[in-house]
Amino acid sequence: MAINQTQQPLDGGRPVPDPAEGRSAIDPRGPAQAGTGLPGQPEPAPRERPSALEQAGGVRGVVYSALPVLAFVIGNAIGGLTTAIIAALALAVVIAAERLIRKESVVPAVGGVFGVAVAAGISWWTGSAKDYFLIGIWSNLALALVFGISVLAGRPLAGVLWFSMRGKRSTWRDDRRARRYFGAATIVLAVVFAARFVVQQYLYQADEVGSLGTAKILMGYPLLAVGVLAVAWAARAASRRSPEAGEPTSRQP
């Protein structure tokens, strides 16, 4: 007479298999520990890439980016160029130290200090407070040209950047309407950069340091958010048009 090797529990719980029969079909570890890549176990879900806002340090990072500009303008109004440079640099260093203490990304911290140092160095070299904004003004013009040319070349930069950051394929270029969607978003970004250049260059020529600082803050992330929304709209429209476009590339064994 055959003897059943599986012991039945007295409390109605899960069956306890005999060691000779191997592991039970039911994973005793539960779903919380599943996904280890073992046979029969689901693969762990891939980690999502941080958004652009998260990479910039979140809302706190957006505010921090405007503080050195504000310190420069106030310092220039109170004590002149030297005071403005010291105030902006000191605040940038304090912000960077606070980010490092909070164990945030090093790139925004170091980049913030470097950007303020370069702008302050140019202003100190020329002896003019308005030259603190010189790099930003001409960078906007360069970006406006690059984004505009990418549309004329048939490779709208908004789409290229979107799919590159998400690690997806560029099959959207094969769809004419998808290219149009991202072309429209790229034009929006080009207009944003061009508007920054026109307004700030006008204030630069008028030697309005205080107005330059205000324009830089108000036309910074708020206008960039408009461009980001345009890119998100293009991505969603292109996904509806061609769902297979932008899917992650599968690795061949």
Secondary structure, 3 states (H helix, E strand, C coil): CCCCCCECCCCCCCCECCHHHCCCCCCCCCHHHCCCCCCCCCCCCCCCCCCHHHHCCHHHHHHHHHHHHHHHHHHHHHHCHHHHHHHHHHHHHHHHHHHHHCCCCHHHHHHHHHHHHHHHHHHHHHCCHHHHHHHHHHHHHHHHHHHHHHHHCCCCHHHHHHHHHCCCCCHHHHCHHHHHHHHHHHHHHHHHHHHHHHHHHHHHHCCCHHHHHHHHHHCCHHHHHHHHHHHHHHHHHHHHHCCCCCCCCCCCC
